[in-house]
Amino acid sequence: MGIAVVTGSASGIGAAVRARLEKNGDRVIGIDLRNAEIEVDLSTPEGRKRSIAQALEACGAAWIAWWWRPAWEPTSPTFSRSHR
């Protein structure tokens, strides 16, 4: 099957998602503060960077193109108009 990276994998919804994926035969790489393959604090920029690097290493990925940008920024006019 596939490989999945699940954040919050040690408890709650993340643990349930992990269990379902593993039951279906997928390999799961868990990310959480404790009790996971990758133990980092995702609330910090450094933790997010480390989680990506470690997940890629765990997958055996030699490289990846990472393009991610939110559709809106909290300070943008679109956010201000639609979230008042």
Secondary structure as the mmCIF struct_conf table of DSSP 4:
data_model
#
loop_
_struct_conf.conf_type_id
_struct_conf.id
_struct_conf.beg_label_comp_id
_struct_conf.beg_label_asym_id
_struct_conf.beg_label_seq_id
_struct_conf.end_label_comp_id
_struct_conf.end_label_asym_id
_struct_conf.end_label_seq_id
STRN STRN1 ILE A 3 THR A 7
TURN_TY1_P TURN_TY1_P1 GLY A 8 ALA A 10
BEND BEND1 SER A 11 SER A 11
HELX_RH_AL_P HELX_RH_AL_P1 GLY A 12 LYS A 23
TURN_TY1_P TURN_TY1_P2 ASN A 24 GLY A 25
STRN STRN2 ARG A 27 ASP A 32
BEND BEND2 LEU A 33 GLU A 37
STRN STRN3 ILE A 38 GLU A 39
TURN_TY1_P TURN_TY1_P3 LEU A 42 SER A 43
BEND BEND3 THR A 44 THR A 44
HELX_RH_AL_P HELX_RH_AL_P2 PRO A 45 CYS A 59
TURN_TY1_P TURN_TY1_P4 GLY A 60 GLY A 60
BEND BEND4 ALA A 62 ALA A 62
BEND BEND5 ALA A 71 TRP A 72
TURN_TY1_P TURN_TY1_P5 PRO A 74 THR A 75
BEND BEND6 SER A 76 SER A 76
HELX_RH_AL_P HELX_RH_AL_P3 PRO A 77 SER A 82
TURN_TY1_P TURN_TY1_P6 HIS A 83 HIS A 83
#
